[in-house]
């Protein structure tokens, strides 16, 4: 999105659906542009991939966005993109597996915006050293992977929920990013799969606990999306071999019913819907967005 295109102007003019651009009728464009007007949204892992796409999408619909990530340069680039298009954004460098940094993150968000309406707890990281057969991995690798991919979600959820309970009136929406790996595991990905399965249980437990307080908690169960994490995984398994890389990509494509790898913007739109009033009766849901990848086995 270029610096001379405003979010509101874009919403009035186009709707991207299935990769095609179509004209919008004006009343629908106003709805889309204002769906999160005045809302405050925190996105962890917001500097790239699905998190970046969600940050841009929330801002395009009027939200004040807080982006948390470990990558300073990329995080500030997303903030600048939002501001250049007329939106409001804050970037905070944070490792959300650290309780101290999570506490500081929330202090900065609340100092800037004063409240929190939606939390997209999306940060995740797969270190190459954590990829391997279960019996070959170390206790340290287990602890690191769980901290990066499960404990981080729990830490952020705790402070999201506490803030949402403290507001008058209480309430809000939380979406946690899981993965199709968490539905059934994957070879050489036992640690990541265990963490993503844990997110589903954490999400459902919290959904039961806080539904009557007006807080909805759902999980995005993501399939294969064209993100830096997927690119890194393909690069790792292909070992720089172009033919192997092509074969791996073809495997992802042929296993999906839609016959392609997803775009981060498509996952982001699912997150926005889960956080919107349109999903007011949806909580504790494992919302699978995978192009039909897991359809044959679920």
WOVEN-V177396 format. One record per residue. PHI is phi in degrees with one decimal (none if undefined). D_LAST is the distance of its C-alpha to the last C-alpha in whole Angstrom. Layout:
<<PHI:D_LAST> <PHI:D_LAST>>
This chain:
<<none:37> <-77.7:41> <-68.9:43> <-95.7:45> <-107.1:42> <-82.5:41> <-61.7:38> <-63.1:40> <-63.8:41> <-65.8:38> <-63.7:36> <-71.5:39> <-102.2:38> <-139.3:35> <-133.1:31> <-93.3:29> <-145.0:26> <62.2:24> <85.0:27> <-110.7:30> <-105.1:32> <-133.1:34> <-71.1:36> <-103.1:36> <-75.6:37> <-58.3:40> <-59.8:38> <-67.9:35> <-63.7:36> <-63.3:38> <-60.2:35> <-64.0:33> <-71.9:35> <-111.1:36> <-59.3:33> <-118.5:33> <-57.1:37> <84.1:39> <-84.1:35> <-110.7:35> <-125.1:32> <-107.2:31> <-124.2:29> <-90.1:29> <64.9:28> <-92.0:30> <-92.5:32> <-158.8:29> <58.5:26> <-64.8:24> <-62.5:26> <-62.4:29> <-60.9:28> <-68.2:27> <-59.4:31> <-64.8:32> <-69.4:30> <-60.4:31> <-62.8:34> <-65.8:34> <-108.1:34> <98.5:36> <-74.0:35> <-89.8:37> <-108.6:35> <-113.5:35> <-111.6:34> <-118.8:33> <-166.3:33> <-85.7:35> <-89.0:36> <-56.8:39> <-63.4:40> <-68.5:37> <-63.1:36> <-69.0:40> <-63.9:39> <-64.4:36> <-57.4:38> <-64.8:41> <-60.0:39> <-65.4:38> <-66.3:42> <-64.6:43> <-92.5:41> <94.6:43> <-93.3:40> <-118.0:40> <-148.2:39> <-130.5:39> <-113.7:38> <-127.3:38> <-74.9:38> <-156.3:36> <-97.7:34> <-79.4:32> <-86.8:31> <-102.0:35> <-56.8:36> <-65.5:39> <-72.8:38> <-66.3:35> <-60.1:38> <-64.0:40> <-57.4:38> <-67.6:37> <-61.0:41> <-68.6:42> <-64.7:39> <-71.9:41> <-64.3:44> <-79.6:43> <-116.9:41> <83.1:42> <-162.2:38> <-146.4:35> <-105.9:32> <-138.5:29> <-123.5:28> <-108.3:25> <-89.9:25> <-121.3:24> <-62.1:26> <-157.1:25> <-156.2:26> <-114.4:25> <-77.3:29> <-60.2:29> <-69.1:30> <-91.8:27> <-93.8:25> <170.6:26> <-69.8:25> <-53.0:24> <-74.4:28> <-91.7:30> <-88.4:29> <-100.4:32> <-62.1:32> <-62.7:33> <-63.6:30> <-60.0:28> <-61.1:30> <-63.8:30> <-66.3:26> <-66.0:26> <-63.8:29> <-68.9:28> <-114.7:24> <-127.8:24> <-57.6:27> <-60.5:28> <-66.4:25> <-60.8:27> <-59.6:30> <-69.3:30> <-59.2:28> <-56.3:31> <-75.3:33> <-61.0:31> <-65.4:31> <-59.7:35> <-67.3:36> <-64.4:34> <-70.0:35> <-78.0:39> <-76.3:39> <-122.8:40> <-79.6:38> <-69.6:36> <143.3:32> <161.6:30> <-135.0:26> <-125.6:25> <-125.3:22> <-107.5:21> <-83.8:19> <-107.6:16> <-157.8:14> <-61.5:11> <-58.8:13> <-75.1:13> <-83.4:9> <-163.4:10> <84.8:13> <-156.1:15> <-57.5:19> <64.4:22> <-131.0:20> <-62.7:20> <-70.5:22> <-63.1:20> <-63.4:17> <-62.7:18> <-64.2:20> <-71.0:17> <-67.6:15> <-61.3:18> <-61.2:18> <-63.7:15> <-67.9:17> <-61.4:21> <-61.8:19> <-66.4:18> <-62.8:22> <-65.1:24> <-60.4:22> <-64.5:23> <-68.7:27> <-119.4:28> <-59.8:27> <-76.1:30> <-95.3:32> <83.1:30> <-107.8:28> <-101.4:24> <-132.0:22> <-132.6:19> <-120.2:17> <-87.3:16> <-99.2:13> <-90.8:15> <-90.6:14> <-87.1:17> <-123.1:20> <-75.6:23> <-125.3:25> <-57.8:27> <-65.7:25> <-66.1:23> <-59.7:26> <-67.8:27> <-64.8:25> <-64.1:25> <-63.6:29> <-63.9:29> <-73.2:27> <-85.3:29> <54.8:32> <79.4:34> <-86.0:33> <-62.4:33> <-66.7:31> <-64.5:29> <-60.0:28> <-61.7:28> <-65.1:25> <-64.6:23> <-62.1:23> <-64.3:22> <-64.6:19> <-60.5:18> <-65.6:19> <-70.1:18> <-83.0:14> <-94.5:14> <-65.2:14> <-81.5:17> <69.6:18> <-165.5:20> <-80.0:20> <-74.1:19> <-95.2:23> <-53.2:23> <-62.4:25> <-70.4:21> <-66.4:20> <-59.7:23> <-64.8:23> <-65.5:20> <-63.4:21> <-60.8:25> <-62.9:23> <-62.0:21> <-87.2:25> <-87.8:27> <-65.9:28> <-63.4:26> <-104.5:23> <-62.5:25> <-105.4:23> <-113.7:20> <-152.3:20> <70.3:18> <-97.9:15> <-94.1:12> <-88.3:13> <-84.6:11> <-126.9:13> <-143.6:12> <62.9:13> <86.8:10> <-55.7:10> <-98.3:6> <-55.3:6> <-68.7:6> <-119.8:4> <-137.8:0>>
